[in-house]
Amino acid sequence: MARRLTYRELVAENDRLRRIVAEQKAQLEAQARRIASLEKMVAELREQIEELTRRGKRQAAPFSKGPPEEAPRPPGRKPGDDYGTKAYRKSPTPDQITETYEVALPATCPHCHSSAVYETHRDVQYQVELPQAPIYRRFDLHVGACRSCWERVQGRHPLQTSDALGAARSQLGPVLQAFLAVLQKQLGLAHGKCVKLLQTVWGIRLTRGGVVQALQRLARRVAPAVAQIRQSIRASPEVAVDETGWRIGGRPAWLHTQVTDGAVHYAIATSRAAEVSAQVLGWDYAGLLVHDGFRSYDNFLQAQHQQCLAHILRRCRGLLEWLPRRSATMVQWLKKHLQEALVQRDRLQERPRVRLTLRAWVAFQRLELLERLNRWRPRLRPLRRLRRFLLRYNGNLFTFLSCNGAATSWRAEQAIRPAVVNRKVWGGNRTHAGAVVQSTLMTVLGTLDRRGQAVLDDLARTLCTGRTPLPCAA
């Protein structure tokens, strides 16, 4: 027979059961609040997914940014003394004038139709126009032989790009070939659109295959310049790298870029790994490498690394758009923390002597960030991923303050943006040979632009003489 509990034991058991009920009630209330927060988050995410799905199916406005603002700011700059230099088209120099026309006064006044019109002074107006008549050149070649070796000898004019005769005697001029490279590889016009433009404006008849062959020949001529660009990038103390998706024959590929102040290199490969950048920089590169959080770049063991702060700040802003207030505290602090580092960079540019004091500031900020990350235990998966990323790259966030480098990979992103636009227009390359031509010409054109050189003139000179289009140093 079970023993009967005493009064004190019953009171103690009752208190224990009450505590258990209170704890379970508190847990149920906490779970109910969390469920409500998650349900709200799920509802917002579903609305975003539905909106993005509708936008993707809207062909009329695939790049819409939403409805216009009710009270938008007026376009342009504000009027006033601080407006700056007024924009105007500069007049051509006297040696640039190719045509001159005398414009006489009309016989009668256009207002009252009176013939009492007299001249008070003279003025000038300038106009720049696109020539519509193409230049057709004919080279009368003298062909002979050598009396010593009996080999065939042929004359060569400085404007010729090839010695081919017979079926290949009718060719494209050097400036026209360079112009096709700019149209197709820089401006993103498809081969068919290049053909249409030449025929519509200048009456030059060409086929898409002719455009492809001209670009292939140009790529072979400028190949030595690509090797020179790779050497200049490898010798640079700071390089920004990035990659984006590409297509070769409809299959996935990657477009890699390595950028400095004076050079840019593109490489199209079937792999996204950092081995592609290592072929340019070498695994022993010891300069500053600015990039996003792609882990493959960690294999450059001797380099100094700078994580792109713009990527992290965009990541924080994206999280703050939907995170509940309790979970957003750490993200808000991180955003403010990184923005303060950018303020210190601007302060360093104005007063270079503060670099010594910044070393202690950077050490303190790294220690504070590490302590906060160790105490932070988020439950949401995006926040856990952000925490792992920051713990891994805690030492690569403020490198730019100690070595006077870039805080973001803006150089690489700006260099890769035209390629992304071209990819949206015609999707990539059909063959690996086309990918080689694409990367070669984009490398040379991009580098010439960065150095402020005349693209058409330098490429045309290369076609005629065979010399590299990059005579100046990086």
Secondary structure by P-SEA (a helix, b strand, c coil): cbbbbcaaaaaaaaaaaaaaaaaaaaaaaaaaaaaaaaaaaaaaaaaaaaaaaaaaacccccccccccccccccccccccccccbbbbbbbbccccccbbbbbbccccccccccccccccbbbbbbbbbbbcbbbbbbbbbbbbbbcccccbbbbbcccccccccccccccccaaaaaaaaaacccccccaaaaaaaaaacccccccaaaaaaaaaaaaaaaaaaaaaaaaaaaaccbbbbbbbbbbccccbbbbbbbbcccbbbbbbcccccaaaaaaacccccccbbbbcccccccccccbbbbccaaaaaaaaaaaacccccccaaaaaaaaaaaaaaaaaaaaaaacccaaaaaaaaaaaaaaaaaaaaaacccccaaaaaaaaaaaaccccccccccccccccaaaaaaaaaaaaaaaaaccccccaaaaaaaaaaaaaaaaaaaacccaaaaaaaaaacccccccccc
